[in-house]
Amino acid sequence: MERRVVITGLGAITPIGNNVEEFWKGIKAGKCGIDEITHFDATEYKVKLAAEVKGYNPEEYFDRRNAKRLDKFSQFAIIAAKEAWNDSKLDKEKENMERVGVILGSGIGGLETMEKEMSNIYEKGPDRVSPMFIPMNIVNMAAGNVAIELGAKGESISMVTACASGTHCIGESFRMIKNGYQDVVIAGGTEASITPIGIAGFTNIKALSQSTDKNRASIPFDKERNGFVMGEGAGVVILEELEHAKNRGAKIYAEVVGYGATSDAYHITSPAPGGEGGARAMKIAMEEANAEPDNITYINAHGTSTHLNDSCETEAIKAALGEASKKVMVSSTKGNTGHLLGAAGGVEAVVCAKAVEEDFVPATINYKVPDEECDLDVVPNEGRNVEVKYAMSNSLGFGGHNASILLKKYED
């Protein structure tokens, strides 16, 4: 028998707030977290802006030894996961922790550590590479460190599908619980790639905006968009089997009712023409949920602010929803947070859960110039207080990876 799956905990550390309360306040207020790069000297770089986590001091969260032994992407994962766990009010002493899993992804992993140790080997020789280099760098360590921190002894997996990683992690966690393999899963994504080589690499593939105006750099669906802005942080949700949640009196933010995952099988960086793969992912999620296109209130779009993504995703939404695409509200919160790569889907799942809980649709901020290729209701500049019964979150990654999850207002 298939089991129902609900969200009972939320955690986030983002460019507009270092916990869920601050983050959601920033979303509702239309706050922009983009500013000049401070993590390194960007004087010689064409790209000057990024969406950094503000006021972050790892020693406020970790003792000095652990702060030095964890790459920032793992630090962000632990911070968001602990917040989500505490928010869910799960109790390790009362849970069968062998039925608690972790699926946490990252697009790139410990890039900061890799850069530092590459410098060491070239400047000082191989004996000066840190013995912690491998366990700090590898992508699975976000999931591994969270499992260790929280004592989760179920399945512990890390998924890497570029910018779709966080959404794939949540979707696969949903299936894991639905099909009876786990009772609780800590799921989401984390990223910390605002580094010299991270910025240079994405600049040279012509993915990043070179705007120096922080309010006109990440402008999804705007005709003047010219690339995304790199963000960092983590977003984590606690997924739980419904009866398990009810038996302990848990607060339920939303129910996860559908998940679609597809491949474009087309190109390493460009979406398939017409957004064909993304459209199929959305349709699969709706079919699993037994939801009609007319049921969908809100779509949190991948909406990266690149020309191809936003136009192709518009076509994908039209193909998936048909006539209903004319009335569905579609916004991208990447104007607020920048693009968190592998963490985007985790953070945007938190947005969708809060949208369903509070009946609020976030805006696409800093929107000025309409684009006839993106002729959806993009909720320009002002969020809306409307009932949100179904909210969908889309993530589309390099390599042609597409993922959509569908959340619904919980009804007993």
C-alpha positions, 0 to 999 in steps of 0.5 A: 500500500502506498503511503502519504508523505508530508513535510514536518520540518524546514531549514535554510541558510540563504543570501537573504536570511540565515534561518527559515524565519529570516529567509521567508520574511525576506521573500515576502518583503521582496528582499534582494540578497545580491551584492558585490563579491567579498569572498575573494578579490574579484578585481580582475573578474568580469563578474562582480556580483554574487548572492553570498550568505551574509554575516556568516561565521562558522565558529558560531555554529561549530567548534574551531576544530570542526569548522576547519574540518568541514568545507562550507557546503557541508557546514551549510547542510548541517546548519539547515538540517539541524534547523529542520530537525529541530523544527520538526520536533522529532526526538532521537530517543523516541525514533527508530533511527534506522528508519530515518534516512538522509538524501542531500545533494550538491552540484559541485561539493567542496570547491573551496577546499579543492582550490585551496589544496590545489594551490598547496600542491603546486606551491608547497608540494604533495606532502602539504596537501591536507589529509582532510582534503578528500573527506572535505571535498567529496559531494556525499559528505553533506549527507554523511555529515548530516547523518553523523550529526543527527544520528540518522542510520537509514539510507544515506545518499547524495544525488548530483544532478547539477542545478536539479540536485536538491529537487531530485533529492526531495523527490527520491526521498518522497518515493522512498517513504511512499514505498515503505523504505523509510519513515522519515528522510532529511532531504534537500541541497547545499552549495558553496561555490562562490570561489575564484574558479567557480565564478571564472568557470561559469563566466567563461561558459557565458552563464553569469550576468556581468551586470554591476547593478545588483537590482538588474543582475538576476531578473528572471523572465525580464527581456533584459536578462543576461545570465544568472547570479551565483548564490550559496546556502542550503535548504532542507526539508523533513519528509515524514510518513503521514501516520508517523507524523500524526501519531506524534502530533507533528505540525504539517506544512504541506503534503508532497503528492507528486514527483517527476524526473526526466532527461532531455537527452539533448545537450550538456548545457542547453534545454531541449527545444520547447522545454520538452523534458521539463514539460514531461517532468511537470506532467508526471508530477501532476499524474502521480498526484491525480491533479489537473492543470487547473488545480495548480495555483503556483509554480516556483520556476527554475527561472534562472535569468538566462535567455534560454532557460526562461523562454524554454521553461515558459514553453514547458509550462504551456505544454504541461498545463495547456490552457491553465498556463494562462492563469497559473502564477509563476515566479522565480525567487532567484531574484532574491537569492541568486542561483544556488545551483545544487541547493536551489531545489532545497531552498525553493521547496522551503518557499513552496511549503511556506507558500502553501502554509501561509497562502502567499505567492512570492514575487519575481522581484526587480522585473521591469521589461516584459518579454513576449517569449515569457508571457506568463503571469510572473507575479511581478514585483509584489507577492500575493495573498491568495489561497495556495492549494497546490504549489509546484517547484521546478529544477532544470540542470546542466546535462538535461536533468529535469525535476518537478515536485508538487506540494498540496495543502494538507487535508486529513 
